[in-house]
């Protein structure tokens, strides 16, 4: 009788390069084996931002508007004094 042995393999993953390797078939007579190589697509470089509700955002806007208004008034006064 012939000895048939079954070999079970576990895929190995190389995360740094995104490869998965698996041995599919081993032929002991010819001393060869067949492997499969699967490449994962690299994720695109995206930044995911989480929006957090800031309850005092209106005060920030008010401060920005007051600063802009003060800058305009100062520039107008300086222009008027130089004339």
N, CA and C of each residue as an Amber inpcrd file, in Angstrom:
protein
   249
   0.8410000  -1.2000000   0.0000000   0.0000000   0.0000000   0.0000000
   0.8730000   1.2440000   0.0000000   0.2810000   2.2670000  -0.4510000
   0.9850000   3.5430000  -0.5780000   0.6810000   4.4090000   0.6410000
   1.6810000   5.0880000   1.1760000   1.4920000   5.9870000   2.3130000
   1.1570000   7.3840000   1.8070000  -0.0750000   7.7840000   1.9850000
  -0.4680000   9.1440000   1.6180000  -0.5060000   9.9810000   2.8850000
   0.3200000  10.9960000   2.9120000   0.3700000  11.8800000   4.0670000
  -0.1550000  13.2440000   3.6430000  -0.9960000  13.7790000   4.4750000
  -1.5600000  15.0950000   4.2020000  -0.8090000  16.1330000   5.0270000
  -0.4260000  17.1880000   4.3550000   0.2790000  18.2790000   5.0230000
  -0.6420000  19.4990000   5.0290000  -0.8240000  20.0310000   6.2060000
  -1.6190000  21.2450000   6.3380000  -0.6740000  22.4070000   6.6010000
  -0.8580000  23.4860000   5.8540000   0.0090000  24.6500000   6.0280000
  -0.8060000  25.8340000   6.5260000  -0.1170000  26.7110000   7.1800000
  -0.7260000  27.9400000   7.6840000  -0.0810000  29.1060000   6.9420000
  -0.8910000  29.9770000   6.3510000  -0.3090000  31.1220000   5.6430000
   0.4870000  32.0150000   6.5880000   1.5770000  32.5510000   6.1000000
   2.4050000  33.4630000   6.8810000   2.3090000  34.8460000   6.2580000
   2.1930000  35.8500000   7.1020000   2.0220000  37.2190000   6.6070000
   3.2170000  38.0610000   7.0280000   3.7630000  38.7930000   6.0620000
   4.8330000  39.7520000   6.3200000   4.1860000  41.1320000   6.2410000
   3.8420000  41.6840000   7.4030000   3.0440000  42.9180000   7.4430000
   3.7970000  44.1280000   6.9090000   5.1160000  44.1600000   7.0820000
   5.8950000  45.3360000   6.6610000   5.7860000  45.5910000   5.1660000
   5.7080000  44.5240000   4.3830000   5.6380000  44.6800000   2.9250000
   4.2790000  44.2890000   2.3710000   3.3700000  43.7890000   3.2140000
   2.0160000  43.4590000   2.7800000   1.9180000  42.1760000   1.9700000
   2.7280000  41.1720000   2.3050000   2.7160000  39.9090000   1.5710000
   2.1580000  38.7870000   2.4420000   1.4400000  37.8590000   1.8060000
   0.9890000  36.6300000   2.4560000   1.5400000  35.4610000   1.6540000
   2.2590000  34.5780000   2.3230000   2.8870000  33.4280000   1.6670000
   2.2310000  32.1550000   2.1730000   2.0430000  31.1640000   1.2790000
   1.4400000  29.8930000   1.6510000   2.0330000  28.7920000   0.7750000
   2.3770000  27.6590000   1.3860000   2.8560000  26.5030000   0.6250000
   1.6310000  25.7150000   0.1790000   1.4780000  25.5440000  -1.1350000
   0.3110000  24.8630000  -1.6730000   0.5280000  23.3660000  -1.8310000
   1.6910000  22.9790000  -2.3550000   1.9120000  21.5660000  -2.6770000
   3.3970000  21.2350000  -2.5240000   3.6630000  20.0680000  -1.9590000
   5.0350000  19.5760000  -1.8450000   5.1200000  18.2460000  -2.5870000
   6.0730000  18.1440000  -3.5050000   6.2700000  16.9160000  -4.2660000
   7.6140000  16.3120000  -3.8460000   7.5900000  15.2500000  -3.0010000
   8.8560000  14.6860000  -2.5160000   9.6600000  13.9610000  -3.5970000
   8.9890000  13.4400000  -4.6370000   9.7340000  12.7290000  -5.6860000
  10.6510000  13.6840000  -6.4500000  10.1030000  14.8190000  -6.8250000
  10.9200000  15.7660000  -7.5920000  11.5670000  16.8240000  -6.6970000
  11.3090000  16.7230000  -5.3880000  11.8660000  17.6660000  -4.4070000
  11.5320000  19.1100000  -4.7770000  10.2690000  19.3230000  -5.1170000
   9.8000000  20.6700000  -5.4360000   8.5800000  20.9960000  -4.5820000
   8.2980000  22.2560000  -4.5150000   7.0950000  22.6980000  -3.8210000
   6.5130000  23.9020000  -4.5400000   5.2410000  24.1170000  -4.3350000
   4.5400000  25.2280000  -4.9560000   4.0580000  26.1620000  -3.8490000
   4.3370000  27.4420000  -4.0360000   3.8940000  28.4280000  -3.0470000
   2.9740000  29.4430000  -3.7080000   2.1410000  30.0640000  -2.9060000
   1.3310000  31.1830000  -3.4070000   1.7610000  32.4330000  -2.6590000
   1.8100000  33.5200000  -3.3910000   2.1850000  34.8160000  -2.8260000
   1.0570000  35.7810000  -3.1410000   0.5470000  36.4340000  -2.1090000
  -0.5200000  37.4090000  -2.3070000  -0.0620000  38.7350000  -1.7150000
  -0.2180000  39.8040000  -2.4890000   0.2020000  41.1320000  -2.0600000
  -1.0280000  41.9690000  -1.7420000  -1.0320000  42.5490000  -0.5710000
  -2.1170000  43.4490000  -0.1980000  -1.7810000  44.8370000  -0.6990000
  -2.8220000  45.5640000  -1.0610000  -2.5970000  46.9450000  -1.4740000
  -2.2380000  47.7630000  -0.2480000  -1.2510000  48.6210000  -0.4150000
  -0.8890000  49.4940000   0.6850000  -1.9990000  50.5100000   0.9020000
  -2.3100000  50.8070000   2.1450000  -3.3250000  51.8310000   2.3810000
  -2.8100000  53.2000000   1.9470000  -3.6970000  53.9880000   1.4200000
  -3.3240000  55.3270000   0.9920000  -3.0410000  56.1840000   2.2150000
  -2.2220000  57.1930000   2.0250000  -1.8700000  58.0770000   3.1320000
  -2.9870000  59.0820000   3.3650000  -3.8860000  58.7320000   4.2440000
  -4.9740000  59.6160000   4.6170000  -4.8670000  59.9170000   6.1000000
  -5.3330000  61.0730000   6.4770000  -5.4420000  61.4220000   7.8870000
  -6.9150000  61.4170000   8.2260000  -7.2730000  60.6570000   9.2260000
  -8.6600000  60.6120000   9.6590000  -8.7840000  61.5070000  10.8750000
  -9.6620000  62.4720000  10.7790000  -9.8620000  63.4130000  11.8750000
 -11.2400000  63.2040000  12.4780000 -11.3080000  63.3380000  13.7640000
 -12.5720000  63.1890000  14.4640000 -13.0380000  64.5810000  14.8710000
 -14.2640000  64.9110000  14.5050000 -14.8200000  66.2120000  14.8630000
 -15.3860000  66.1340000  16.2750000 -14.9510000  67.0530000  17.1000000
 -15.4330000  67.1200000  18.4760000 -16.1870000  68.4280000  18.6410000
 -17.3580000  68.3530000  19.2360000 -18.1610000  69.5570000  19.4430000
 -17.4810000  70.4020000  20.5150000 -17.1850000  71.6530000  20.1560000
 -16.5390000  72.5930000  21.0630000 -17.5880000  73.6130000  21.4710000
 -18.0500000  73.5830000  22.7250000 -19.1810000  74.4320000  23.1140000
 -18.8850000  75.9330000  23.0640000 -17.6440000  76.3430000  23.1670000
 -17.3190000  77.7750000  23.1900000 -16.7480000  78.2580000  21.8630000
 -17.1120000  77.6050000  20.7720000 -16.5860000  77.9970000  19.4660000
 -17.0550000  79.3960000  19.0810000 -18.2510000  79.7880000  19.5480000
 -18.7540000  81.1380000  19.2440000 -17.8690000  82.2090000  19.8690000
 -17.2870000  81.9350000  21.0350000 -16.3660000  82.9020000  21.6430000
 -15.0820000  83.0300000  20.8220000 -14.6420000  81.9270000  20.2410000
 -13.4540000  81.9740000  19.3830000 -13.7430000  82.8310000  18.1560000
 -14.9170000  82.6320000  17.5400000 -15.2940000  83.4460000  16.3820000
 -15.4150000  84.9190000  16.7740000 -16.0120000  85.1990000  17.9210000
 -16.1620000  86.5830000  18.3770000 -14.7980000  87.2290000  18.5780000
 -13.8620000  86.4960000  19.1520000 -12.5040000  87.0170000  19.3420000
 -11.8170000  87.3000000  18.0110000 -12.0070000  86.4300000  17.0450000
 -11.4120000  86.6530000  15.7260000 -11.9990000  87.8660000  15.0370000
 -13.3150000  88.0300000  15.1540000 -13.9740000  89.1930000  14.5260000
 -13.5350000  90.4850000  15.2030000 -13.4410000  90.4790000  16.5400000
 -12.9850000  91.6760000  17.2600000 -11.5440000  92.0310000  16.9020000
 -10.7000000  91.0430000  16.7730000  -9.3080000  91.2960000  16.3900000
  -9.2280000  91.8810000  14.9860000  -9.9980000  91.3220000  14.0500000
 -10.0050000  91.8270000  12.6820000 -10.5430000  93.2600000  12.6380000
 -11.6200000  93.5230000  13.3910000 -12.1920000  94.8780000  13.4380000
 -11.1920000  95.8620000  14.0290000 -10.5030000  95.4520000  15.1010000
  -9.4950000  96.3250000  15.7020000  -8.3620000  96.6220000  14.7350000
  -7.9610000  95.6470000  13.9690000  -6.8990000  95.8570000  12.9780000
  -7.3520000  96.8530000  11.9110000  -8.5890000  96.7110000  11.4430000
  -9.1120000  97.6460000  10.4400000  -9.2110000  99.0650000  10.9940000
  -9.7050000  99.2160000  12.2300000  -9.8080000 100.5450000  12.8390000
  -8.4400000 101.1790000  13.0280000  -7.4590000 100.3950000  13.4460000
  -6.1050000 100.8960000  13.6300000  -5.5030000 101.3460000  12.2950000
  -5.6990000 100.5450000  11.2520000  -5.1710000 100.9140000   9.9280000
  -5.8580000 102.1790000   9.4190000  -7.1500000 102.3230000   9.6530000
  -7.8810000 103.5300000   9.2160000  -7.3770000 104.7570000   9.9590000
  -7.1670000 104.6360000  11.2910000  -6.6730000 105.7680000  12.0790000
  -5.2780000 106.1660000  11.6180000  -4.4140000 105.1890000  11.3920000
  -3.0440000 105.5000000  10.9480000  -3.0770000 106.1790000   9.5680000
  -3.9260000 105.6950000   8.6620000  -4.0630000 106.2950000   7.3320000
  -4.5700000 107.7340000   7.4480000  -5.5350000 107.9490000   8.3320000
  -6.1080000 109.2810000   8.5290000  -5.0770000 110.2450000   9.1310000
  -4.2500000 109.7680000  10.0910000  -3.2320000 110.6200000  10.7300000
  -2.1160000 110.9830000   9.7500000  -1.7920000 110.1330000   8.8280000
  -0.7070000 110.3960000   7.8880000  -1.1380000 111.3730000   6.7970000
  -2.4210000 111.5280000   6.5830000  -2.9100000 112.4460000   5.5490000
  -2.8680000 113.8160000   6.0350000
